[in-house]
Amino acid sequence: MRVIRLICAGLLLLLMPLNAVAQGDTAQASTKKDIHSLYTGTGYGSNMIYLGSTISRDLPFGYGALSYLIGGELSLTGAAFYLPGLEQSAPSFYSASMAYSHDFNSWFDISAGLSRYMVKPELTDTLFSNFNYADLSLGIDWRILYTELSYGAFVMREPPAYFQVKNSRYFETPSFFRGKATFSFGPYANLLFGDLTTAGIMEGTELITTTRTLVTPVSVPVTSGSGMGQGPGSGQGQGSTGSGTTTTTTTTSTEIPTTTTVYSEKFDLIEMEFGVPVSFNLPFMSLEADISYVMPMYSDPLYPGPKGFVVMFSAFLKIF
């Protein structure tokens, strides 16, 4: 069963990193390890939620994957994702991942993963840009509860970081079909913490001062002239009119209301998720259905977090 769980974790790392199906009790990890194994997988989901946001734009998606396991601990996986509501043909984006898992004993294990998502160039504005993501997880088996502590970050200069606490419980039915088939259940509750950017609006007033200068032309009569005459009598004279300007300066002050958006960032709870995956297991195949409910723990009218039920169906087949 450990090999099946590892391949499921490797494939689902491409779908929902750190939100994969419940890993189960490490006590189930006593199965013999294969030196080399090759698995293929396919599946369908109602929404692809990745670290508190939807990267399928709330659209259903399908995927196909191929995974190669080495020593039962290291897996190399590639997958292609198809959004039927967005495109009618080729896959919308691809991914590649490397995952490592190791059990130190029956109650403590570690795992690490590195994945890269590559979207078609013409869909970068619609979906997302290419990115890399790495994570490290510690698992503790309390017998009645399995706790996984995970830390992950995008691989960039200033990486946004995420921390998750996931509690699950693994149940397995007695084997049937001549001891080759089982049903397993792994109910889980997951808390996702990360960097939250919040916007606050500050209201105030601003004093606007306006200065207006008015220049008005004016006419001013000017008396000047010359006259001539001889002896007593009358004479003749000439007069003229001059011009000028008047300048008037007016200053007014007006107080108007203003609003300012202030952004702040804090590390806080982003999302809560509760799910119940159910698997039908054979030595060479696993069929799985996962129903979960996602609750965003922040409010942003411009970029609301995904909320509600998410359904996913998967099938994994061992080639050798």
Secondary structure, 3 states (H helix, E strand, C coil): CHHHHHHHHHHHHCCCCCCCCCCCCHHHCCCCCCCEEEEEEEEEECCCEECCEECCCCCCEEEEEEEEEECCCEEEEEEEEECCCCCCCCCCEEEEEEEEEEECCCCEEEEEEEEEEEECHHHCCCCCCCEEEEEEEEEEECCCCEEEEEEEEECCCCCCEEEEEEEECCEECCCECCCCEEEEECCEEEEEEEEEEEEEEEEEEEEEEEEEEEEEEEEEEECCCCCECCCCCCCECCCEEEEEEEEEEEEEEEEEEEEEEEEEEEEEEEEEEEEEEEEEEECCEEEEEEEEEEEECCCCCCCCCCCEEEEEEEEEEECC
